[in-house]
Amino acid sequence: MVQNSFLEVQRLGELVRRVRKNRGISAQDLALETNLSASAISKFERGQSDIQLSTTVLILGAMGITINDLCQKNIFLDFRVVELAEKANRYQHDAVVLARILKELQQMKPSLRHERIFMKILLVKLNSEKNLSEIIDYFEDLDELLDFDRHLYSLVKPFLPKWALNHLAKRGQGT
């Protein structure tokens, strides 16, 4: 699912340019604020070069853009699985919507553990899967629940045995 990474860098550059112009910040002013060259900023905005994460954070911070702002702009195509988890959580009592989400997730050919667990949880919700051991193991292995994990937990919580709920609650995850 990382095949779109340069496209996402280009989309991020376009967003930076749009916000910079909307806020009346010149490329030169942004360069001075971030200790980057105006040329480097311009190339990034036009999608002609990639930049390091630390440089991206400098640029975004100088313009008052948060990571949350970026996520709401849906410029990261690889975050689609997170959007699907949020949607599944929102419509967790609608089997038709959950089946559509499962189908889309299957078409994405998930290879990472959290994506496979998401599929298993959807199968549990749709009464196609009964074995919860891999799902419970997933939550036990987490040090903390991120937004994605909270969506998954909310989806599977009604199906977890009481001992698992108690165990996760003791670890501070059963929220």
N, C-alpha and C positions, 0 to 999 in steps of 0.2 A: 504494500500500500504506500510505499515511499516513492514510487515511480514519478509522482507529480511534484517532487520537491523543488525543482528549479522553476516550474510554473508557479508554485506558491511564492517563491522568492520574487519572481516578476510581479505577481499580484501585490505583494507587500510593498515593493518599490513604487508601484502605481498609487497605492493608498498613501504612502508617505508623501509623494509629490502632490497629490490632491489635497491632503490635509495642510501641507506646508503652504500651498498657494492660497487655500481658503483662509488661512490664518495670517496671510500677508507676510510670510517669512521668506526671504530670498534664500537661494541656495548658498550664497556667500555668508549671510548671517548665520545660517545653520552650521556652515563649515566652521565659522569662528567659535560658535558655542560648543561644538563637539571636538574641536581640534582635528578635523578631517579636512581634506581638500574639497573644494566645490566640485571639482571634476569627479572625485570618487562618489560623492553624493549623487551627482547627475547621472553617472553610469548606473548606479544602483537603482535610481528611480526609473530609468529607461529599460531596466532588465538586462543590461549588458554586463553586469558583474554581480557576484555574490559577495556578501560581507559576513564577518563573524558575528556571532550572537552578541558579544559584548559591545560591538559597534552598533548593532541594531538597537540595543537597549539605550545607548547614548543618544541616538537619533530620536527614538521614541520619547525618551525622558525629556529631551530638549523641547519637544513639541507638545508635551503633556498628554501623550497617548499611553494608555495602560494596556497590559496584556489582555485584560478583560475586554477592552475596546476592540482589540484585534479579533478576539474570538467571536464577538457579536457581529463582526463584518463578514464572517464566513469566508475568509480568504484562504484558509487552510483546508484543502480538500481532504487531507488525511485525517481530519477531525470528524469525518462523516460518521464514524462508528460512535463517537461521543454524542453526536446529535441524535443518532438512532437510539442510544440508551436513554437519553432524556425523553425522547418521544415515547418509547416503550413504557417508561415510568409514568408518563402523563396519561397514557391510554392503556394502563395495565389491565383494565377490566374489559377491554374490547378485543375479542379474539381475532376479528377480521384485521384490525390494524396490526396486532402482534404478528399475525401470519405474514402480512406484507413486509414488515420489518425483518422477519426471519428470512424471507425469500431474498430481500435485498442484501442482507448480511451474507447469506450463502453465496450469492453472485460475486461478492467481494473476495471470496475464497480466503477466509480468515486463517492466518497462520500463527498469530501470537496468542499466548495463553489467555489473556483477558478477553480477546475476541471469541475464542472457542468457548470460554465460560459463559459469555453473553449468549451465544447460540444455545448452549445447554439450558440456561435459565429460561430462554424463550420456549424451548421444547417442554420444559417442566410446566410453564404457564399454560401451554397448549395441550397438556396431558399426554405428550408423546414421550416423555422421559420420566423415570421414577427414581433413578439412582442419583443421590445428592452428594455422594462422597467427594467427588472431584470439586464440586462447587464449595463444599465446606472447607476442603483443603485450601482452596484458593483464598478464601477469606481469612483462614488461620495464618496463612503465609504473609499477609499484608501487615506492614507496620502501622499504616494509617489508611483511612478511607479518603480517597480523592473524590471529586464530584462524580466521575464515571462509576467508581465502585459503590458510591452511595445509591446511584440509580439502580445498579444491579442488586444491591442488598434489599432495597425497597421492593423490587420485583419478586425476589425469592423468599423474603422473610416469612410470608404465610405458610410456606412449605417446609421450612426448617424445623427439625425436631427441637423440643424445648431445651434439651441438653446443649445443643449447638447454639441456640439463642443465648442461653445463660453463659456459655463459655465465651462467646464473642462479646457479650456485655461486660464481662469481667476484664476483658482486654481493652475495653473502651471503644469497641467497634460496633456494638449493637445499638446504634443510635437511629 
